[in-house]
Amino acid sequence: MGINIGDLVYQLIMFILLLGMIFAVYFIVRSLLARSNKSNSIEQKLDRVIELLEKDKRESFLFILFSFFCFLVR
């Protein structure tokens, strides 16, 4: 009983396909997790922009109110 080259090639191809499927699943999961983290980062940046806009709006309102008060006091 000798080693058949066809069987050896078939086993090698199946082994490579199995490893390929394992790596594909790994990279898909890693890519989905990275996308989720990126989404969280964008949400945090948008929250910061909204916070700054609201702060600016409050400060502008207070400035207008103060200016109006100073105008009335004159």
N, CA, C and O atoms as a Tripos MOL2 file, in Angstrom:
@<TRIPOS>MOLECULE
protein
  296   295    74     0     0
PROTEIN
NO_CHARGES

@<TRIPOS>ATOM
      1 N           0.8290   -1.1860    0.0000 N.3       1 MET1
      2 CA          0.0000    0.0000    0.0000 C.3       1 MET1
      3 C           0.8720    1.2480    0.0000 C.2       1 MET1
      4 O           1.5550    1.5360    0.9830 O.2       1 MET1
      5 N           0.8490    1.9700   -1.0790 N.am      2 GLY2
      6 CA          1.6360    3.1940   -1.1750 C.3       2 GLY2
      7 C           0.7610    4.4270   -0.9870 C.2       2 GLY2
      8 O          -0.4630    4.3320   -0.8940 O.2       2 GLY2
      9 N           1.3900    5.5470   -0.9350 N.am      3 ILE3
     10 CA          0.6660    6.8150   -0.7910 C.3       3 ILE3
     11 C           0.2360    7.2610   -2.1790 C.2       3 ILE3
     12 O           1.0510    7.3890   -3.0930 O.2       3 ILE3
     13 N          -1.0420    7.4890   -2.3100 N.am      4 ASN4
     14 CA         -1.5900    7.9400   -3.5790 C.3       4 ASN4
     15 C          -1.4900    9.4690   -3.6320 C.2       4 ASN4
     16 O          -1.9690   10.1520   -2.7270 O.2       4 ASN4
     17 N          -0.8790    9.9980   -4.6720 N.am      5 ILE5
     18 CA         -0.6820   11.4450   -4.8170 C.3       5 ILE5
     19 C          -2.0160   12.1730   -4.9050 C.2       5 ILE5
     20 O          -2.1450   13.2700   -4.3610 O.2       5 ILE5
     21 N          -2.9970   11.6050   -5.5610 N.am      6 GLY6
     22 CA         -4.3170   12.2270   -5.6870 C.3       6 GLY6
     23 C          -4.9680   12.4250   -4.3250 C.2       6 GLY6
     24 O          -5.5380   13.4810   -4.0560 O.2       6 GLY6
     25 N          -4.8840   11.4020   -3.4560 N.am      7 ASP7
     26 CA         -5.4460   11.5140   -2.1040 C.3       7 ASP7
     27 C          -4.7260   12.5990   -1.3100 C.2       7 ASP7
     28 O          -5.3540   13.3650   -0.5790 O.2       7 ASP7
     29 N          -3.4150   12.6570   -1.4590 N.am      8 LEU8
     30 CA         -2.6190   13.6560   -0.7410 C.3       8 LEU8
     31 C          -2.9950   15.0700   -1.1900 C.2       8 LEU8
     32 O          -3.1560   15.9570   -0.3510 O.2       8 LEU8
     33 N          -3.1310   15.2860   -2.4670 N.am      9 VAL9
     34 CA         -3.5120   16.6040   -2.9970 C.3       9 VAL9
     35 C          -4.9150   16.9730   -2.5180 C.2       9 VAL9
     36 O          -5.1560   18.1150   -2.1280 O.2       9 VAL9
     37 N          -5.8420   16.0130   -2.5460 N.am     10 TYR10
     38 CA         -7.2150   16.2580   -2.0940 C.3      10 TYR10
     39 C          -7.2270   16.6650   -0.6120 C.2      10 TYR10
     40 O          -7.9000   17.6260   -0.2390 O.2      10 TYR10
     41 N          -6.4920   15.9420    0.2200 N.am     11 GLN11
     42 CA         -6.4510   16.2640    1.6500 C.3      11 GLN11
     43 C          -5.8380   17.6490    1.8780 C.2      11 GLN11
     44 O          -6.3040   18.3990    2.7360 O.2      11 GLN11
     45 N          -4.8150   17.9820    1.1290 N.am     12 LEU12
     46 CA         -4.1790   19.2880    1.2510 C.3      12 LEU12
     47 C          -5.1420   20.4100    0.8560 C.2      12 LEU12
     48 O          -5.2220   21.4270    1.5450 O.2      12 LEU12
     49 N          -5.8590   20.2330   -0.2300 N.am     13 ILE13
     50 CA         -6.8400   21.2430   -0.6770 C.3      13 ILE13
     51 C          -7.9530   21.4020    0.3640 C.2      13 ILE13
     52 O          -8.3470   22.5290    0.6640 O.2      13 ILE13
     53 N          -8.4610   20.3150    0.9120 N.am     14 MET14
     54 CA         -9.5160   20.3940    1.9270 C.3      14 MET14
     55 C          -9.0090   21.0810    3.1940 C.2      14 MET14
     56 O          -9.7450   21.8390    3.8250 O.2      14 MET14
     57 N          -7.7710   20.8240    3.5630 N.am     15 PHE15
     58 CA         -7.1920   21.4560    4.7430 C.3      15 PHE15
     59 C          -7.0680   22.9710    4.5250 C.2      15 PHE15
     60 O          -7.3700   23.7600    5.4190 O.2      15 PHE15
     61 N          -6.6230   23.3630    3.3350 N.am     16 ILE16
     62 CA         -6.4950   24.7920    3.0130 C.3      16 ILE16
     63 C          -7.8750   25.4570    3.0050 C.2      16 ILE16
     64 O          -8.0170   26.5780    3.4930 O.2      16 ILE16
     65 N          -8.8820   24.7890    2.4650 N.am     17 LEU17
     66 CA        -10.2380   25.3420    2.4670 C.3      17 LEU17
     67 C         -10.7680   25.5040    3.8970 C.2      17 LEU17
     68 O         -11.4040   26.5110    4.2100 O.2      17 LEU17
     69 N         -10.5130   24.5300    4.7530 N.am     18 LEU18
     70 CA        -10.9500   24.6150    6.1450 C.3      18 LEU18
     71 C         -10.2950   25.8040    6.8420 C.2      18 LEU18
     72 O         -10.9660   26.5700    7.5340 O.2      18 LEU18
     73 N          -8.9850   25.9570    6.6590 N.am     19 LEU19
     74 CA         -8.2930   27.1050    7.2490 C.3      19 LEU19
     75 C          -8.8210   28.4240    6.6800 C.2      19 LEU19
     76 O          -8.9590   29.4070    7.4080 O.2      19 LEU19
     77 N          -9.1110   28.4390    5.3960 N.am     20 GLY20
     78 CA         -9.6570   29.6410    4.7540 C.3      20 GLY20
     79 C         -10.9930   30.0380    5.3510 C.2      20 GLY20
     80 O         -11.2440   31.2220    5.5740 O.2      20 GLY20
     81 N         -11.8590   29.0630    5.6140 N.am     21 MET21
     82 CA        -13.1630   29.3630    6.2140 C.3      21 MET21
     83 C         -12.9920   29.9010    7.6370 C.2      21 MET21
     84 O         -13.6970   30.8270    8.0390 O.2      21 MET21
     85 N         -12.0710   29.3320    8.3880 N.am     22 ILE22
     86 CA        -11.8340   29.7980    9.7580 C.3      22 ILE22
     87 C         -11.3190   31.2470    9.7360 C.2      22 ILE22
     88 O         -11.7870   32.0770   10.5150 O.2      22 ILE22
     89 N         -10.3760   31.5500    8.8630 N.am     23 PHE23
     90 CA         -9.8600   32.9130    8.7590 C.3      23 PHE23
     91 C         -10.9340   33.8790    8.2770 C.2      23 PHE23
     92 O         -10.9970   35.0170    8.7410 O.2      23 PHE23
     93 N         -11.7830   33.4320    7.3460 N.am     24 ALA24
     94 CA        -12.8580   34.3010    6.8470 C.3      24 ALA24
     95 C         -13.8110   34.6850    7.9800 C.2      24 ALA24
     96 O         -14.1810   35.8530    8.1030 O.2      24 ALA24
     97 N         -14.2090   33.7220    8.8010 N.am     25 VAL25
     98 CA        -15.0980   34.0090    9.9260 C.3      25 VAL25
     99 C         -14.4050   34.9670   10.8930 C.2      25 VAL25
    100 O         -15.0320   35.9100   11.3750 O.2      25 VAL25
    101 N         -13.1460   34.7470   11.1780 N.am     26 TYR26
    102 CA        -12.3900   35.6060   12.0850 C.3      26 TYR26
    103 C         -12.3580   37.0480   11.5730 C.2      26 TYR26
    104 O         -12.6250   37.9770   12.3340 O.2      26 TYR26
    105 N         -12.0370   37.2410   10.3030 N.am     27 PHE27
    106 CA        -11.9330   38.5870    9.7600 C.3      27 PHE27
    107 C         -13.2950   39.2620    9.6530 C.2      27 PHE27
    108 O         -13.3870   40.4770    9.8300 O.2      27 PHE27
    109 N         -14.3440   38.5120    9.3700 N.am     28 ILE28
    110 CA        -15.6900   39.0950    9.3240 C.3      28 ILE28
    111 C         -16.1040   39.5910   10.7020 C.2      28 ILE28
    112 O         -16.6230   40.7000   10.8330 O.2      28 ILE28
    113 N         -15.8790   38.7800   11.7250 N.am     29 VAL29
    114 CA        -16.2290   39.1890   13.0900 C.3      29 VAL29
    115 C         -15.3990   40.4000   13.5000 C.2      29 VAL29
    116 O         -15.9320   41.3420   14.0870 O.2      29 VAL29
    117 N         -14.1180   40.3890   13.2030 N.am     30 ARG30
    118 CA        -13.2490   41.5150   13.5560 C.3      30 ARG30
    119 C         -13.6850   42.7930   12.8430 C.2      30 ARG30
    120 O         -13.6570   43.8730   13.4330 O.2      30 ARG30
    121 N         -14.0810   42.6780   11.5990 N.am     31 SER31
    122 CA        -14.5300   43.8410   10.8370 C.3      31 SER31
    123 C         -15.8360   44.3950   11.3960 C.2      31 SER31
    124 O         -16.0080   45.6120   11.4680 O.2      31 SER31
    125 N         -16.7580   43.5170   11.7930 N.am     32 LEU32
    126 CA        -18.0160   43.9800   12.3780 C.3      32 LEU32
    127 C         -17.7810   44.6760   13.7120 C.2      32 LEU32
    128 O         -18.4340   45.6770   14.0070 O.2      32 LEU32
    129 N         -16.8730   44.1700   14.5120 N.am     33 LEU33
    130 CA        -16.5670   44.8060   15.7930 C.3      33 LEU33
    131 C         -15.8960   46.1600   15.5860 C.2      33 LEU33
    132 O         -16.1810   47.1080   16.3180 O.2      33 LEU33
    133 N         -15.0250   46.2600   14.6170 N.am     34 ALA34
    134 CA        -14.3540   47.5330   14.3340 C.3      34 ALA34
    135 C         -15.3600   48.5610   13.8450 C.2      34 ALA34
    136 O         -15.2730   49.7360   14.2030 O.2      34 ALA34
    137 N         -16.3030   48.1340   13.0410 N.am     35 ARG35
    138 CA        -17.3340   49.0410   12.5380 C.3      35 ARG35
    139 C         -18.1910   49.5430   13.6950 C.2      35 ARG35
    140 O         -18.5860   50.7090   13.7170 O.2      35 ARG35
    141 N         -18.4800   48.6660   14.6540 N.am     36 SER36
    142 CA        -19.2670   49.0480   15.8240 C.3      36 SER36
    143 C         -18.5220   50.0920   16.6430 C.2      36 SER36
    144 O         -19.1200   51.0700   17.0910 O.2      36 SER36
    145 N         -17.2190   49.8920   16.8420 N.am     37 ASN37
    146 CA        -16.4180   50.8620   17.5890 C.3      37 ASN37
    147 C         -16.3470   52.1930   16.8540 C.2      37 ASN37
    148 O         -16.3860   53.2550   17.4760 O.2      37 ASN37
    149 N         -16.2430   52.1340   15.5450 N.am     38 LYS38
    150 CA        -16.1940   53.3540   14.7450 C.3      38 LYS38
    151 C         -17.5060   54.1110   14.8710 C.2      38 LYS38
    152 O         -17.5160   55.3380   14.9670 O.2      38 LYS38
    153 N         -18.6080   53.3810   14.8720 N.am     39 SER39
    154 CA        -19.9240   53.9950   15.0280 C.3      39 SER39
    155 C         -20.0290   54.6810   16.3820 C.2      39 SER39
    156 O         -20.5560   55.7890   16.4740 O.2      39 SER39
    157 N         -19.5280   54.0300   17.4410 N.am     40 ASN40
    158 CA        -19.5490   54.6390   18.7670 C.3      40 ASN40
    159 C         -18.7130   55.9050   18.7970 C.2      40 ASN40
    160 O         -19.0900   56.8850   19.4390 O.2      40 ASN40
    161 N         -17.5910   55.8920   18.1140 N.am     41 SER41
    162 CA        -16.7150   57.0610   18.0690 C.3      41 SER41
    163 C         -17.4270   58.2260   17.3810 C.2      41 SER41
    164 O         -17.3390   59.3650   17.8390 O.2      41 SER41
    165 N         -18.1190   57.9500   16.3020 N.am     42 ILE42
    166 CA        -18.8590   58.9910   15.5800 C.3      42 ILE42
    167 C         -19.9730   59.5370   16.4670 C.2      42 ILE42
    168 O         -20.1970   60.7470   16.4990 O.2      42 ILE42
    169 N         -20.6660   58.6690   17.1800 N.am     43 GLU43
    170 CA        -21.7260   59.1180   18.0840 C.3      43 GLU43
    171 C         -21.1600   60.0160   19.1740 C.2      43 GLU43
    172 O         -21.7730   61.0260   19.5190 O.2      43 GLU43
    173 N         -20.0060   59.6670   19.7170 N.am     44 GLN44
    174 CA        -19.3930   60.4970   20.7560 C.3      44 GLN44
    175 C         -19.0150   61.8700   20.2030 C.2      44 GLN44
    176 O         -19.1980   62.8820   20.8790 O.2      44 GLN44
    177 N         -18.4970   61.9090   18.9960 N.am     45 LYS45
    178 CA        -18.1360   63.1860   18.3890 C.3      45 LYS45
    179 C         -19.3740   64.0340   18.1430 C.2      45 LYS45
    180 O         -19.3580   65.2400   18.3870 O.2      45 LYS45
    181 N         -20.4500   63.4130   17.6600 N.am     46 LEU46
    182 CA        -21.6890   64.1560   17.4380 C.3      46 LEU46
    183 C         -22.2610   64.6750   18.7510 C.2      46 LEU46
    184 O         -22.7610   65.7990   18.8120 O.2      46 LEU46
    185 N         -22.1890   63.8620   19.7970 N.am     47 ASP47
    186 CA        -22.6540   64.3140   21.1120 C.3      47 ASP47
    187 C         -21.8590   65.5310   21.5640 C.2      47 ASP47
    188 O         -22.4270   66.4760   22.1110 O.2      47 ASP47
    189 N         -20.5740   65.5130   21.3440 N.am     48 ARG48
    190 CA        -19.7100   66.6440   21.7340 C.3      48 ARG48
    191 C         -20.0740   67.8900   20.9390 C.2      48 ARG48
    192 O         -20.1320   68.9830   21.5020 O.2      48 ARG48
    193 N         -20.3220   67.7430   19.6290 N.am     49 VAL49
    194 CA        -20.7030   68.8820   18.7910 C.3      49 VAL49
    195 C         -22.0330   69.4580   19.2690 C.2      49 VAL49
    196 O         -22.1780   70.6760   19.3700 O.2      49 VAL49
    197 N         -23.0010   68.5960   19.5620 N.am     50 ILE50
    198 CA        -24.3080   69.0540   20.0450 C.3      50 ILE50
    199 C         -24.1490   69.7800   21.3750 C.2      50 ILE50
    200 O         -24.7600   70.8260   21.5970 O.2      50 ILE50
    201 N         -23.3370   69.2280   22.2480 N.am     51 GLU51
    202 CA        -23.0900   69.8620   23.5500 C.3      51 GLU51
    203 C         -22.4880   71.2530   23.3760 C.2      51 GLU51
    204 O         -22.9040   72.1980   24.0460 O.2      51 GLU51
    205 N         -21.5080   71.3830   22.4780 N.am     52 LEU52
    206 CA        -20.8910   72.6880   22.2330 C.3      52 LEU52
    207 C         -21.8830   73.6690   21.6230 C.2      52 LEU52
    208 O         -21.8830   74.8470   21.9810 O.2      52 LEU52
    209 N         -22.7210   73.2050   20.7130 N.am     53 LEU53
    210 CA        -23.7300   74.0820   20.1130 C.3      53 LEU53
    211 C         -24.7260   74.5610   21.1520 C.2      53 LEU53
    212 O         -25.0980   75.7350   21.1640 O.2      53 LEU53
    213 N         -25.1640   73.6550   22.0310 N.am     54 GLU54
    214 CA        -26.1000   74.0510   23.0810 C.3      54 GLU54
    215 C         -25.4510   75.0350   24.0420 C.2      54 GLU54
    216 O         -26.0970   75.9850   24.4820 O.2      54 GLU54
    217 N         -24.1880   74.8210   24.3710 N.am     55 LYS55
    218 CA        -23.4620   75.7300   25.2570 C.3      55 LYS55
    219 C         -23.3580   77.1050   24.6150 C.2      55 LYS55
    220 O         -23.5810   78.1270   25.2650 O.2      55 LYS55
    221 N         -23.0150   77.1180   23.3250 N.am     56 ASP56
    222 CA        -22.8950   78.3800   22.5980 C.3      56 ASP56
    223 C         -24.2490   79.0940   22.5500 C.2      56 ASP56
    224 O         -24.3190   80.3160   22.6830 O.2      56 ASP56
    225 N         -25.3040   78.3340   22.3620 N.am     57 LYS57
    226 CA        -26.6490   78.9100   22.3080 C.3      57 LYS57
    227 C         -27.0210   79.5330   23.6600 C.2      57 LYS57
    228 O         -27.5800   80.6290   23.7020 O.2      57 LYS57
    229 N         -26.7100   78.8370   24.7670 N.am     58 ARG58
    230 CA        -26.9940   79.3780   26.1030 C.3      58 ARG58
    231 C         -26.1820   80.6460   26.3580 C.2      58 ARG58
    232 O         -26.7030   81.6370   26.8710 O.2      58 ARG58
    233 N         -24.8950   80.6030   25.9920 N.am     59 GLU59
    234 CA        -24.0490   81.7780   26.1990 C.3      59 GLU59
    235 C         -24.5190   82.9570   25.3660 C.2      59 GLU59
    236 O         -24.4900   84.0960   25.8320 O.2      59 GLU59
    237 N         -24.9510   82.6980   24.1420 N.am     60 SER60
    238 CA        -25.4610   83.7640   23.2900 C.3      60 SER60
    239 C         -26.7270   84.3520   23.8980 C.2      60 SER60
    240 O         -26.9050   85.5700   23.9170 O.2      60 SER60
    241 N         -27.5980   83.4940   24.3910 N.am     61 PHE61
    242 CA        -28.8360   83.9580   25.0130 C.3      61 PHE61
    243 C         -28.5260   84.8090   26.2440 C.2      61 PHE61
    244 O         -29.1410   85.8560   26.4430 O.2      61 PHE61
    245 N         -27.5830   84.3680   27.0650 N.am     62 LEU62
    246 CA        -27.2120   85.1300   28.2550 C.3      62 LEU62
    247 C         -26.5900   86.4740   27.8680 C.2      62 LEU62
    248 O         -26.8380   87.4860   28.5240 O.2      62 LEU62
    249 N         -25.7930   86.4850   26.8160 N.am     63 PHE63
    250 CA        -25.1880   87.7330   26.3560 C.3      63 PHE63
    251 C         -26.2620   88.7010   25.8800 C.2      63 PHE63
    252 O         -26.2140   89.8870   26.2030 O.2      63 PHE63
    253 N         -27.2190   88.2110   25.1240 N.am     64 ILE64
    254 CA        -28.3140   89.0620   24.6430 C.3      64 ILE64
    255 C         -29.1260   89.5750   25.8240 C.2      64 ILE64
    256 O         -29.4810   90.7530   25.8710 O.2      64 ILE64
    257 N         -29.4190   88.7050   26.7670 N.am     65 LEU65
    258 CA        -30.1730   89.0930   27.9540 C.3      65 LEU65
    259 C         -29.4070   90.1430   28.7580 C.2      65 LEU65
    260 O         -29.9990   91.1240   29.2080 O.2      65 LEU65
    261 N         -28.1140   89.9510   28.9410 N.am     66 PHE66
    262 CA        -27.2950   90.9100   29.6660 C.3      66 PHE66
    263 C         -27.2540   92.2530   28.9260 C.2      66 PHE66
    264 O         -27.3780   93.3080   29.5470 O.2      66 PHE66
    265 N         -27.0790   92.2110   27.5970 N.am     67 SER67
    266 CA        -27.0530   93.4340   26.8030 C.3      67 SER67
    267 C         -28.3680   94.1820   26.9110 C.2      67 SER67
    268 O         -28.3780   95.4070   27.0310 O.2      67 SER67
    269 N         -29.4670   93.4650   26.8720 N.am     68 PHE68
    270 CA        -30.7860   94.0670   26.9950 C.3      68 PHE68
    271 C         -30.9550   94.6910   28.3660 C.2      68 PHE68
    272 O         -31.4950   95.7910   28.4860 O.2      68 PHE68
    273 N         -30.5020   94.0050   29.3980 N.am     69 PHE69
    274 CA        -30.5900   94.5220   30.7610 C.3      69 PHE69
    275 C         -29.7640   95.8060   30.8920 C.2      69 PHE69
    276 O         -30.2190   96.7770   31.4960 O.2      69 PHE69
    277 N         -28.5510   95.8110   30.3270 N.am     70 CYS70
    278 CA        -27.7050   97.0020   30.3790 C.3      70 CYS70
    279 C         -28.3720   98.1550   29.6270 C.2      70 CYS70
    280 O         -28.2860   99.3050   30.0570 O.2      70 CYS70
    281 N         -29.0190   97.8630   28.5350 N.am     71 PHE71
    282 CA        -29.7210   98.8900   27.7660 C.3      71 PHE71
    283 C         -30.8610   99.4750   28.5780 C.2      71 PHE71
    284 O         -31.0900  100.6840   28.5290 O.2      71 PHE71
    285 N         -31.5800   98.6490   29.3230 N.am     72 LEU72
    286 CA        -32.6920   99.1210   30.1420 C.3      72 LEU72
    287 C         -32.2120   99.9500   31.3180 C.2      72 LEU72
    288 O         -32.8820  100.9030   31.7170 O.2      72 LEU72
    289 N         -31.0780   99.6090   31.8690 N.am     73 VAL73
    290 CA        -30.5590  100.2930   33.0440 C.3      73 VAL73
    291 C         -30.0940  101.7090   32.6910 C.2      73 VAL73
    292 O         -30.1580  102.5980   33.5400 O.2      73 VAL73
    293 N         -29.6440  101.9310   31.5040 N.am     74 ARG74
    294 CA        -29.1500  103.2510   31.0800 C.3      74 ARG74
    295 C         -30.2030  104.2330   31.2510 C.2      74 ARG74
    296 O         -30.0020  105.4110   30.9540 O.2      74 ARG74
@<TRIPOS>BOND
     1     1     2 1
     2     2     3 1
     3     3     4 2
     4     3     5 am
     5     5     6 1
     6     6     7 1
     7     7     8 2
     8     7     9 am
     9     9    10 1
    10    10    11 1
    11    11    12 2
    12    11    13 am
    13    13    14 1
    14    14    15 1
    15    15    16 2
    16    15    17 am
    17    17    18 1
    18    18    19 1
    19    19    20 2
    20    19    21 am
    21    21    22 1
    22    22    23 1
    23    23    24 2
    24    23    25 am
    25    25    26 1
    26    26    27 1
    27    27    28 2
    28    27    29 am
    29    29    30 1
    30    30    31 1
    31    31    32 2
    32    31    33 am
    33    33    34 1
    34    34    35 1
    35    35    36 2
    36    35    37 am
    37    37    38 1
    38    38    39 1
    39    39    40 2
    40    39    41 am
    41    41    42 1
    42    42    43 1
    43    43    44 2
    44    43    45 am
    45    45    46 1
    46    46    47 1
    47    47    48 2
    48    47    49 am
    49    49    50 1
    50    50    51 1
    51    51    52 2
    52    51    53 am
    53    53    54 1
    54    54    55 1
    55    55    56 2
    56    55    57 am
    57    57    58 1
    58    58    59 1
    59    59    60 2
    60    59    61 am
    61    61    62 1
    62    62    63 1
    63    63    64 2
    64    63    65 am
    65    65    66 1
    66    66    67 1
    67    67    68 2
    68    67    69 am
    69    69    70 1
    70    70    71 1
    71    71    72 2
    72    71    73 am
    73    73    74 1
    74    74    75 1
    75    75    76 2
    76    75    77 am
    77    77    78 1
    78    78    79 1
    79    79    80 2
    80    79    81 am
    81    81    82 1
    82    82    83 1
    83    83    84 2
    84    83    85 am
    85    85    86 1
    86    86    87 1
    87    87    88 2
    88    87    89 am
    89    89    90 1
    90    90    91 1
    91    91    92 2
    92    91    93 am
    93    93    94 1
    94    94    95 1
    95    95    96 2
    96    95    97 am
    97    97    98 1
    98    98    99 1
    99    99   100 2
   100    99   101 am
   101   101   102 1
   102   102   103 1
   103   103   104 2
   104   103   105 am
   105   105   106 1
   106   106   107 1
   107   107   108 2
   108   107   109 am
   109   109   110 1
   110   110   111 1
   111   111   112 2
   112   111   113 am
   113   113   114 1
   114   114   115 1
   115   115   116 2
   116   115   117 am
   117   117   118 1
   118   118   119 1
   119   119   120 2
   120   119   121 am
   121   121   122 1
   122   122   123 1
   123   123   124 2
   124   123   125 am
   125   125   126 1
   126   126   127 1
   127   127   128 2
   128   127   129 am
   129   129   130 1
   130   130   131 1
   131   131   132 2
   132   131   133 am
   133   133   134 1
   134   134   135 1
   135   135   136 2
   136   135   137 am
   137   137   138 1
   138   138   139 1
   139   139   140 2
   140   139   141 am
   141   141   142 1
   142   142   143 1
   143   143   144 2
   144   143   145 am
   145   145   146 1
   146   146   147 1
   147   147   148 2
   148   147   149 am
   149   149   150 1
   150   150   151 1
   151   151   152 2
   152   151   153 am
   153   153   154 1
   154   154   155 1
   155   155   156 2
   156   155   157 am
   157   157   158 1
   158   158   159 1
   159   159   160 2
   160   159   161 am
   161   161   162 1
   162   162   163 1
   163   163   164 2
   164   163   165 am
   165   165   166 1
   166   166   167 1
   167   167   168 2
   168   167   169 am
   169   169   170 1
   170   170   171 1
   171   171   172 2
   172   171   173 am
   173   173   174 1
   174   174   175 1
   175   175   176 2
   176   175   177 am
   177   177   178 1
   178   178   179 1
   179   179   180 2
   180   179   181 am
   181   181   182 1
   182   182   183 1
   183   183   184 2
   184   183   185 am
   185   185   186 1
   186   186   187 1
   187   187   188 2
   188   187   189 am
   189   189   190 1
   190   190   191 1
   191   191   192 2
   192   191   193 am
   193   193   194 1
   194   194   195 1
   195   195   196 2
   196   195   197 am
   197   197   198 1
   198   198   199 1
   199   199   200 2
   200   199   201 am
   201   201   202 1
   202   202   203 1
   203   203   204 2
   204   203   205 am
   205   205   206 1
   206   206   207 1
   207   207   208 2
   208   207   209 am
   209   209   210 1
   210   210   211 1
   211   211   212 2
   212   211   213 am
   213   213   214 1
   214   214   215 1
   215   215   216 2
   216   215   217 am
   217   217   218 1
   218   218   219 1
   219   219   220 2
   220   219   221 am
   221   221   222 1
   222   222   223 1
   223   223   224 2
   224   223   225 am
   225   225   226 1
   226   226   227 1
   227   227   228 2
   228   227   229 am
   229   229   230 1
   230   230   231 1
   231   231   232 2
   232   231   233 am
   233   233   234 1
   234   234   235 1
   235   235   236 2
   236   235   237 am
   237   237   238 1
   238   238   239 1
   239   239   240 2
   240   239   241 am
   241   241   242 1
   242   242   243 1
   243   243   244 2
   244   243   245 am
   245   245   246 1
   246   246   247 1
   247   247   248 2
   248   247   249 am
   249   249   250 1
   250   250   251 1
   251   251   252 2
   252   251   253 am
   253   253   254 1
   254   254   255 1
   255   255   256 2
   256   255   257 am
   257   257   258 1
   258   258   259 1
   259   259   260 2
   260   259   261 am
   261   261   262 1
   262   262   263 1
   263   263   264 2
   264   263   265 am
   265   265   266 1
   266   266   267 1
   267   267   268 2
   268   267   269 am
   269   269   270 1
   270   270   271 1
   271   271   272 2
   272   271   273 am
   273   273   274 1
   274   274   275 1
   275   275   276 2
   276   275   277 am
   277   277   278 1
   278   278   279 1
   279   279   280 2
   280   279   281 am
   281   281   282 1
   282   282   283 1
   283   283   284 2
   284   283   285 am
   285   285   286 1
   286   286   287 1
   287   287   288 2
   288   287   289 am
   289   289   290 1
   290   290   291 1
   291   291   292 2
   292   291   293 am
   293   293   294 1
   294   294   295 1
   295   295   296 2
@<TRIPOS>SUBSTRUCTURE
     1 MET1         2 RESIDUE 1 A MET
     2 GLY2         6 RESIDUE 1 A GLY
     3 ILE3        10 RESIDUE 1 A ILE
     4 ASN4        14 RESIDUE 1 A ASN
     5 ILE5        18 RESIDUE 1 A ILE
     6 GLY6        22 RESIDUE 1 A GLY
     7 ASP7        26 RESIDUE 1 A ASP
     8 LEU8        30 RESIDUE 1 A LEU
     9 VAL9        34 RESIDUE 1 A VAL
    10 TYR10       38 RESIDUE 1 A TYR
    11 GLN11       42 RESIDUE 1 A GLN
    12 LEU12       46 RESIDUE 1 A LEU
    13 ILE13       50 RESIDUE 1 A ILE
    14 MET14       54 RESIDUE 1 A MET
    15 PHE15       58 RESIDUE 1 A PHE
    16 ILE16       62 RESIDUE 1 A ILE
    17 LEU17       66 RESIDUE 1 A LEU
    18 LEU18       70 RESIDUE 1 A LEU
    19 LEU19       74 RESIDUE 1 A LEU
    20 GLY20       78 RESIDUE 1 A GLY
    21 MET21       82 RESIDUE 1 A MET
    22 ILE22       86 RESIDUE 1 A ILE
    23 PHE23       90 RESIDUE 1 A PHE
    24 ALA24       94 RESIDUE 1 A ALA
    25 VAL25       98 RESIDUE 1 A VAL
    26 TYR26      102 RESIDUE 1 A TYR
    27 PHE27      106 RESIDUE 1 A PHE
    28 ILE28      110 RESIDUE 1 A ILE
    29 VAL29      114 RESIDUE 1 A VAL
    30 ARG30      118 RESIDUE 1 A ARG
    31 SER31      122 RESIDUE 1 A SER
    32 LEU32      126 RESIDUE 1 A LEU
    33 LEU33      130 RESIDUE 1 A LEU
    34 ALA34      134 RESIDUE 1 A ALA
    35 ARG35      138 RESIDUE 1 A ARG
    36 SER36      142 RESIDUE 1 A SER
    37 ASN37      146 RESIDUE 1 A ASN
    38 LYS38      150 RESIDUE 1 A LYS
    39 SER39      154 RESIDUE 1 A SER
    40 ASN40      158 RESIDUE 1 A ASN
    41 SER41      162 RESIDUE 1 A SER
    42 ILE42      166 RESIDUE 1 A ILE
    43 GLU43      170 RESIDUE 1 A GLU
    44 GLN44      174 RESIDUE 1 A GLN
    45 LYS45      178 RESIDUE 1 A LYS
    46 LEU46      182 RESIDUE 1 A LEU
    47 ASP47      186 RESIDUE 1 A ASP
    48 ARG48      190 RESIDUE 1 A ARG
    49 VAL49      194 RESIDUE 1 A VAL
    50 ILE50      198 RESIDUE 1 A ILE
    51 GLU51      202 RESIDUE 1 A GLU
    52 LEU52      206 RESIDUE 1 A LEU
    53 LEU53      210 RESIDUE 1 A LEU
    54 GLU54      214 RESIDUE 1 A GLU
    55 LYS55      218 RESIDUE 1 A LYS
    56 ASP56      222 RESIDUE 1 A ASP
    57 LYS57      226 RESIDUE 1 A LYS
    58 ARG58      230 RESIDUE 1 A ARG
    59 GLU59      234 RESIDUE 1 A GLU
    60 SER60      238 RESIDUE 1 A SER
    61 PHE61      242 RESIDUE 1 A PHE
    62 LEU62      246 RESIDUE 1 A LEU
    63 PHE63      250 RESIDUE 1 A PHE
    64 ILE64      254 RESIDUE 1 A ILE
    65 LEU65      258 RESIDUE 1 A LEU
    66 PHE66      262 RESIDUE 1 A PHE
    67 SER67      266 RESIDUE 1 A SER
    68 PHE68      270 RESIDUE 1 A PHE
    69 PHE69      274 RESIDUE 1 A PHE
    70 CYS70      278 RESIDUE 1 A CYS
    71 PHE71      282 RESIDUE 1 A PHE
    72 LEU72      286 RESIDUE 1 A LEU
    73 VAL73      290 RESIDUE 1 A VAL
    74 ARG74      294 RESIDUE 1 A ARG
